[in-house]
Amino acid sequence: MSYSQPFTPEGKLADAKKLLSLPRIVVICGSTRFMTEMNEADLWETKAGKIVVKPGIDMKSPHELWSDPVEAAALKVRLDDLHRAKIRLADEVLVVGDYIGDSTRAEIAYARSLGKPVRFTHPEVDPDA
């Protein structure tokens, strides 16, 4: 008996998405300084029929949840882990903005290591271009 996908978590997820007839899932990455642009990209990607996941917290904007520096550092670690999970879930990545910082660069590298296609709103900032 032959199978189209190995029995890996990734293969099982891909099979489940097909069985559920899910639309493509796109994860938006980029600096949270581009939250307005991310929201605009979300609109266009949703209009195109895709499920969109993106950062849900902008830690650059003041908020009581990350006003304590120790709590903020711990939250940043959890958010980075959560975003990597979003990348694993997604079928593709859309990088928003004309600046790529260390976190976004790491997200791009992670997505590419998983074989995820990566698109850019500003292709000139692609670190591998």
Secondary structure, 3 states (H helix, E strand, C coil): CCCCCCCCHHHHHHHHHHHCCCCCEEEEECCHHHHHHHHHHHHHHHHCCCEEECCCCCCCCCCHHHCCHHHHHHHHHHHHHHHHHHHHHCCEEEECCCCCCHHHHHHHHHHHHCCCCEEECCHHHCCCC
